[in-house]
Amino acid sequence: MRTITNDEIVQSLKELDVYGYCRIEGFLDQHEVAAYKAVVEELYEQRRGVSYQGVPARDSQDRVVYNLSNKNLKFVKLLQHNALKTILMKKLNDKYYRFLPPDIPNYYLGYYNARSSGNELDLHIDSHVPSPATYTWAMQIGILLDRHTIENGCTKVVPGSHLSGTFTDRDLKNVKPIVANAGDLVIWDSRLWHGTYANQSGESRWALIATFVMWWVKPSMDLTRSCPPEIYSQLSNEEKALLGFCSIPPKDEHERINTKTGFDALKETPADYFA
């Protein structure tokens, strides 16, 4: 991963505020892209044909590898890039979370998949509810492992819609495609109206898609209960917090009365949290 300059970080934050999304070119070099794509395709082939409950019909043609943080440690390490953390901390860190050091993330990972889209995806928001506020509670990233074009189903967005305070207008024609190269990083506010074009190329359009949320937001998957012990044992304290191990709700008042905890509450194995 290349060093991202402070000027790029400042510009990205401005674009996130105004447009609701930004693009950082060349986040991964082509050797890194090839390495991550090879792992993703191997994981997909291992699970090809597996039926998952709750998959919408619109996603039936997508190729997906779910729960990347539980598949390979390198996917967690990828999220530790300093520039990415700097941007996400500015948007998602809770300044009143005093159980963790103020210079590390107190947001956590809510969802982490690899995806190669097939059908068109209508405009939608992933924040569950809209809000015109200047702050957000959820952000998403896409680390692109293929070039993304209109022909192969790239993401489309409505710039500035994250501040609309309304749900999407799916008949809207004024949308902007995010055409980008393999290795680029795209970050967007989860309130942003976004979707994808149909992949008409017959080729893959892989991206690593992660959702990050403020510590109090319910995740899309329980990464703490499902974390393999062999991966947990290799995580740093900061990475354990990123996966939600510092914000597990207590079983009852006899355990503790606060969902927020610090590194001192971390345990030896994932099972120890739920014994």
KOLDO-675611 format. One record per residue (C-alpha): residue number from 0; z negated, x, y negated. Coordinates in Angstrom, 1 decimal. Layout:
N
+-----+--------+--------+--------+
| num |      z |      x |      y |
+-----+--------+--------+--------+
| NUM |      Z |      X |      Y |
...
+-----+--------+--------+--------+
! end
This chain:
275
+-----+--------+--------+--------+
| num |      z |      x |      y |
+-----+--------+--------+--------+
|   0 |    0.0 |    0.0 |    0.0 |
|   1 |    0.9 |    1.3 |   -3.4 |
|   2 |   -1.4 |    1.6 |   -6.4 |
|   3 |   -1.1 |   -1.4 |   -8.6 |
|   4 |   -1.6 |   -0.5 |  -12.3 |
|   5 |   -4.2 |   -2.1 |  -14.6 |
|   6 |   -1.3 |   -3.4 |  -16.7 |
|   7 |    0.1 |   -5.2 |  -13.7 |
|   8 |   -3.3 |   -6.8 |  -13.0 |
|   9 |   -3.7 |   -7.9 |  -16.6 |
|  10 |   -0.2 |   -9.4 |  -16.6 |
|  11 |   -0.7 |  -11.1 |  -13.2 |
|  12 |   -3.9 |  -12.8 |  -14.5 |
|  13 |   -2.1 |  -14.0 |  -17.6 |
|  14 |    0.7 |  -15.5 |  -15.5 |
|  15 |   -1.9 |  -17.2 |  -13.2 |
|  16 |   -3.6 |  -18.7 |  -16.2 |
|  17 |   -0.3 |  -20.0 |  -17.8 |
|  18 |    2.1 |  -20.6 |  -14.9 |
|  19 |   -0.3 |  -20.9 |  -12.0 |
|  20 |    1.3 |  -18.2 |   -9.9 |
|  21 |    2.4 |  -14.5 |  -10.1 |
|  22 |    4.4 |  -12.0 |   -8.1 |
|  23 |    3.6 |   -8.4 |   -7.6 |
|  24 |    6.5 |   -6.4 |   -6.3 |
|  25 |    6.2 |   -3.8 |   -3.5 |
|  26 |    2.6 |   -4.5 |   -2.5 |
|  27 |    3.6 |   -3.2 |    0.9 |
|  28 |    6.2 |   -0.5 |    1.6 |
|  29 |    8.9 |   -1.1 |    4.2 |
|  30 |    7.1 |    0.9 |    6.9 |
|  31 |    4.0 |   -1.3 |    6.4 |
|  32 |    6.2 |   -4.4 |    6.4 |
|  33 |    7.8 |   -3.4 |    9.7 |
|  34 |    4.4 |   -2.7 |   11.3 |
|  35 |    2.8 |   -6.0 |   10.3 |
|  36 |    5.9 |   -8.0 |   11.2 |
|  37 |    5.9 |   -6.4 |   14.7 |
|  38 |    2.3 |   -7.4 |   15.3 |
|  39 |    2.9 |  -10.9 |   14.0 |
|  40 |    6.0 |  -11.4 |   16.2 |
|  41 |    4.1 |  -10.0 |   19.3 |
|  42 |    1.2 |  -12.4 |   18.6 |
|  43 |    3.7 |  -15.3 |   18.2 |
|  44 |    5.4 |  -14.5 |   21.4 |
|  45 |    2.1 |  -14.4 |   23.3 |
|  46 |    1.4 |  -18.0 |   22.1 |
|  47 |    4.9 |  -19.5 |   22.1 |
|  48 |    4.9 |  -23.0 |   23.5 |
|  49 |    1.1 |  -23.5 |   23.0 |
|  50 |    0.4 |  -27.0 |   21.7 |
|  51 |   -2.0 |  -27.3 |   18.8 |
|  52 |   -3.8 |  -30.5 |   17.9 |
|  53 |   -3.2 |  -32.0 |   14.5 |
|  54 |    0.1 |  -30.2 |   13.6 |
|  55 |    2.1 |  -32.5 |   11.2 |
|  56 |    5.6 |  -33.5 |   12.3 |
|  57 |    7.0 |  -31.8 |    9.2 |
|  58 |    5.7 |  -28.5 |   10.5 |
|  59 |    7.1 |  -28.9 |   14.0 |
|  60 |    9.9 |  -26.3 |   13.4 |
|  61 |    7.6 |  -23.7 |   11.9 |
|  62 |    6.6 |  -20.5 |   13.7 |
|  63 |    2.9 |  -20.0 |   13.1 |
|  64 |    0.2 |  -17.6 |   14.2 |
|  65 |   -3.2 |  -19.1 |   13.3 |
|  66 |   -6.5 |  -17.4 |   12.5 |
|  67 |   -5.2 |  -13.8 |   11.8 |
|  68 |   -8.7 |  -12.5 |   11.0 |
|  69 |   -9.7 |  -13.1 |   14.6 |
|  70 |   -6.6 |  -11.5 |   16.1 |
|  71 |   -6.5 |   -8.0 |   14.7 |
|  72 |   -8.8 |   -6.0 |   12.4 |
|  73 |   -5.9 |   -4.7 |   10.4 |
|  74 |   -5.2 |   -8.2 |    8.9 |
|  75 |   -8.8 |   -8.2 |    7.4 |
|  76 |   -8.4 |   -4.6 |    6.1 |
|  77 |   -5.2 |   -5.7 |    4.3 |
|  78 |   -7.2 |   -8.2 |    2.2 |
|  79 |   -9.4 |   -5.4 |    0.9 |
|  80 |   -6.8 |   -4.0 |   -1.5 |
|  81 |   -8.6 |   -3.2 |   -4.8 |
|  82 |   -6.0 |   -4.9 |   -7.1 |
|  83 |   -6.1 |   -8.1 |   -5.0 |
|  84 |   -9.9 |   -8.2 |   -5.0 |
|  85 |   -9.9 |   -7.6 |   -8.8 |
|  86 |   -7.6 |  -10.6 |   -9.4 |
|  87 |   -9.4 |  -12.9 |   -7.0 |
|  88 |  -12.9 |  -11.9 |   -8.2 |
|  89 |  -11.8 |  -12.8 |  -11.8 |
|  90 |  -10.7 |  -16.2 |  -10.6 |
|  91 |  -13.2 |  -17.1 |   -7.9 |
|  92 |  -16.4 |  -15.1 |   -8.1 |
|  93 |  -19.5 |  -17.1 |   -8.9 |
|  94 |  -21.4 |  -15.2 |  -11.6 |
|  95 |  -24.6 |  -17.0 |  -10.5 |
|  96 |  -24.4 |  -15.7 |   -6.9 |
|  97 |  -27.1 |  -13.1 |   -7.2 |
|  98 |  -27.7 |  -12.4 |   -3.5 |
|  99 |  -24.7 |  -10.0 |   -3.4 |
| 100 |  -23.8 |   -7.1 |   -5.7 |
| 101 |  -21.9 |   -8.3 |   -8.7 |
| 102 |  -19.1 |   -5.8 |   -8.2 |
| 103 |  -17.9 |   -7.2 |   -4.8 |
| 104 |  -16.4 |  -10.6 |   -3.9 |
| 105 |  -18.6 |  -13.5 |   -3.3 |
| 106 |  -15.7 |  -15.8 |   -2.6 |
| 107 |  -14.6 |  -16.0 |    1.0 |
| 108 |  -11.6 |  -16.5 |    3.3 |
| 109 |  -10.9 |  -20.1 |    4.1 |
| 110 |   -7.6 |  -19.8 |    6.1 |
| 111 |   -5.4 |  -17.0 |    7.2 |
| 112 |   -2.1 |  -17.6 |    9.1 |
| 113 |    1.3 |  -16.0 |    9.6 |
| 114 |    4.1 |  -18.5 |    9.0 |
| 115 |    7.8 |  -18.6 |    9.2 |
| 116 |    8.9 |  -22.0 |    7.9 |
| 117 |   11.5 |  -24.3 |    9.3 |
| 118 |   11.7 |  -27.8 |    7.7 |
| 119 |   11.5 |  -28.5 |    4.0 |
| 120 |    7.9 |  -28.9 |    2.8 |
| 121 |    7.3 |  -31.5 |    0.1 |
| 122 |    5.6 |  -30.6 |   -3.2 |
| 123 |    1.8 |  -30.7 |   -2.6 |
| 124 |   -1.5 |  -29.1 |   -3.7 |
| 125 |   -4.0 |  -27.3 |   -1.5 |
| 126 |   -7.0 |  -27.8 |   -3.7 |
| 127 |   -7.5 |  -31.3 |   -2.1 |
| 128 |   -8.1 |  -32.7 |   -5.6 |
| 129 |   -6.3 |  -31.9 |   -8.9 |
| 130 |   -8.1 |  -30.7 |  -12.1 |
| 131 |   -6.9 |  -29.7 |  -15.6 |
| 132 |   -9.8 |  -27.3 |  -15.9 |
| 133 |   -9.3 |  -23.7 |  -16.9 |
| 134 |  -11.1 |  -22.5 |  -13.7 |
| 135 |  -10.2 |  -23.0 |  -10.1 |
| 136 |  -12.1 |  -23.0 |   -6.8 |
| 137 |   -9.2 |  -22.0 |   -4.5 |
| 138 |   -6.4 |  -19.4 |   -4.6 |
| 139 |   -3.7 |  -18.6 |   -2.1 |
| 140 |   -1.6 |  -15.5 |   -1.4 |
| 141 |    1.6 |  -14.8 |    0.5 |
| 142 |    2.3 |  -11.3 |    1.6 |
| 143 |    6.0 |  -11.4 |    2.5 |
| 144 |    7.3 |   -9.8 |    5.7 |
| 145 |   10.9 |  -10.9 |    5.2 |
| 146 |   13.1 |  -11.4 |    2.1 |
| 147 |   12.6 |  -15.0 |    0.9 |
| 148 |   15.6 |  -16.9 |   -0.4 |
| 149 |   16.5 |  -20.5 |   -0.9 |
| 150 |   18.7 |  -20.3 |    2.2 |
| 151 |   15.8 |  -19.3 |    4.4 |
| 152 |   13.3 |  -21.6 |    2.9 |
| 153 |   11.4 |  -19.8 |    0.2 |
| 154 |    8.5 |  -21.3 |   -1.7 |
| 155 |    9.3 |  -23.6 |   -4.7 |
| 156 |    6.8 |  -24.3 |   -7.5 |
| 157 |    6.4 |  -26.3 |  -10.7 |
| 158 |    5.2 |  -23.7 |  -13.3 |
| 159 |    2.1 |  -24.9 |  -15.1 |
| 160 |    1.4 |  -27.9 |  -12.9 |
| 161 |   -2.0 |  -26.5 |  -11.9 |
| 162 |   -3.3 |  -27.7 |  -15.2 |
| 163 |   -1.7 |  -31.2 |  -14.9 |
| 164 |   -4.8 |  -32.8 |  -13.5 |
| 165 |   -2.6 |  -35.0 |  -11.3 |
| 166 |   -1.3 |  -35.2 |   -7.8 |
| 167 |    2.3 |  -34.2 |   -7.2 |
| 168 |    5.4 |  -36.0 |   -8.2 |
| 169 |    7.6 |  -35.4 |   -5.1 |
| 170 |   10.7 |  -36.8 |   -6.8 |
| 171 |   10.6 |  -34.1 |   -9.5 |
| 172 |   13.8 |  -32.0 |   -9.7 |
| 173 |   12.6 |  -29.3 |  -12.1 |
| 174 |   11.2 |  -26.8 |   -9.6 |
| 175 |   11.5 |  -23.0 |   -9.5 |
| 176 |   12.3 |  -21.1 |   -6.3 |
| 177 |   10.3 |  -17.9 |   -5.7 |
| 178 |   13.0 |  -15.5 |   -4.5 |
| 179 |   11.3 |  -12.3 |   -3.5 |
| 180 |   11.6 |   -9.3 |   -1.2 |
| 181 |    9.8 |   -8.2 |    1.9 |
| 182 |    6.6 |   -6.4 |    0.8 |
| 183 |    6.1 |   -8.5 |   -2.3 |
| 184 |    2.8 |  -10.3 |   -2.9 |
| 185 |    2.7 |  -13.8 |   -4.4 |
| 186 |   -0.5 |  -15.3 |   -5.6 |
| 187 |   -1.0 |  -18.9 |   -6.7 |
| 188 |   -3.7 |  -21.3 |   -7.8 |
| 189 |   -4.2 |  -23.9 |   -5.1 |
| 190 |   -3.8 |  -26.7 |   -7.6 |
| 191 |   -0.2 |  -25.6 |   -8.3 |
| 192 |    2.5 |  -28.1 |   -7.2 |
| 193 |    4.4 |  -26.1 |   -4.5 |
| 194 |    6.4 |  -26.6 |   -1.4 |
| 195 |    9.3 |  -24.9 |    0.5 |
| 196 |   13.0 |  -25.4 |    0.9 |
| 197 |   14.4 |  -25.9 |    4.4 |
| 198 |   15.2 |  -22.8 |    6.3 |
| 199 |   18.9 |  -23.2 |    7.0 |
| 200 |   19.6 |  -19.5 |    7.9 |
| 201 |   18.4 |  -19.5 |   11.5 |
| 202 |   16.5 |  -16.4 |   10.7 |
| 203 |   12.8 |  -15.7 |   10.3 |
| 204 |   11.0 |  -16.0 |    7.0 |
| 205 |    7.6 |  -14.5 |    7.9 |
| 206 |    4.7 |  -14.3 |    5.4 |
| 207 |    1.0 |  -13.7 |    5.8 |
| 208 |   -0.7 |  -16.7 |    4.0 |
| 209 |   -4.3 |  -16.6 |    3.1 |
| 210 |   -6.5 |  -19.1 |    1.2 |
| 211 |   -9.6 |  -17.8 |   -0.6 |
| 212 |  -12.2 |  -20.2 |   -1.8 |
| 213 |  -15.5 |  -20.1 |   -3.8 |
| 214 |  -18.5 |  -19.7 |   -1.5 |
| 215 |  -19.4 |  -23.4 |   -1.6 |
| 216 |  -16.0 |  -24.8 |   -0.5 |
| 217 |  -15.7 |  -26.0 |    3.1 |
| 218 |  -13.2 |  -23.7 |    5.0 |
| 219 |  -10.2 |  -24.9 |    6.9 |
| 220 |  -11.4 |  -23.0 |   10.1 |
| 221 |  -14.8 |  -21.8 |   11.1 |
| 222 |  -14.1 |  -18.1 |   11.0 |
| 223 |  -17.8 |  -17.3 |   11.6 |
| 224 |  -18.2 |  -19.1 |   14.9 |
| 225 |  -14.8 |  -17.9 |   16.2 |
| 226 |  -15.0 |  -14.2 |   15.2 |
| 227 |  -14.7 |  -12.0 |   18.3 |
| 228 |  -17.7 |   -9.6 |   18.7 |
| 229 |  -15.3 |   -6.6 |   19.0 |
| 230 |  -13.9 |   -7.4 |   15.6 |
| 231 |  -17.3 |   -8.3 |   14.0 |
| 232 |  -18.7 |   -4.9 |   15.1 |
| 233 |  -16.0 |   -3.1 |   13.1 |
| 234 |  -16.4 |   -5.1 |    9.9 |
| 235 |  -18.1 |   -3.7 |    6.8 |
| 236 |  -20.8 |   -5.8 |    5.2 |
| 237 |  -18.4 |   -6.7 |    2.5 |
| 238 |  -15.8 |   -7.8 |    5.1 |
| 239 |  -18.5 |   -9.9 |    6.9 |
| 240 |  -19.2 |  -11.6 |    3.6 |
| 241 |  -15.4 |  -12.2 |    3.1 |
| 242 |  -15.3 |  -14.1 |    6.4 |
| 243 |  -18.2 |  -16.3 |    5.3 |
| 244 |  -21.2 |  -14.7 |    7.1 |
| 245 |  -23.2 |  -14.6 |    3.9 |
| 246 |  -22.7 |  -18.3 |    3.2 |
| 247 |  -23.4 |  -20.1 |    6.5 |
| 248 |  -25.5 |  -23.2 |    5.9 |
| 249 |  -29.0 |  -23.0 |    7.4 |
| 250 |  -29.7 |  -25.1 |   10.5 |
| 251 |  -32.7 |  -26.7 |    8.7 |
| 252 |  -35.4 |  -26.0 |    6.2 |
| 253 |  -37.3 |  -23.8 |    8.6 |
| 254 |  -34.5 |  -21.3 |    8.7 |
| 255 |  -34.1 |  -21.2 |    4.9 |
| 256 |  -33.3 |  -23.5 |    2.0 |
| 257 |  -30.3 |  -21.7 |    0.4 |
| 258 |  -26.7 |  -21.4 |    1.6 |
| 259 |  -26.2 |  -18.3 |   -0.4 |
| 260 |  -27.5 |  -15.1 |    1.3 |
| 261 |  -27.0 |  -11.3 |    1.0 |
| 262 |  -26.4 |   -8.4 |    3.3 |
| 263 |  -30.0 |   -8.5 |    4.5 |
| 264 |  -29.3 |  -11.8 |    6.3 |
| 265 |  -26.4 |  -10.3 |    8.4 |
| 266 |  -27.0 |  -10.2 |   12.1 |
| 267 |  -25.9 |   -8.0 |   15.0 |
| 268 |  -23.4 |  -10.3 |   16.6 |
| 269 |  -21.6 |  -13.6 |   15.6 |
| 270 |  -23.6 |  -15.5 |   18.3 |
| 271 |  -26.9 |  -14.5 |   16.7 |
| 272 |  -26.2 |  -16.8 |   13.7 |
| 273 |  -26.1 |  -19.8 |   15.9 |
| 274 |  -28.6 |  -19.1 |   18.6 |
+-----+--------+--------+--------+
! end
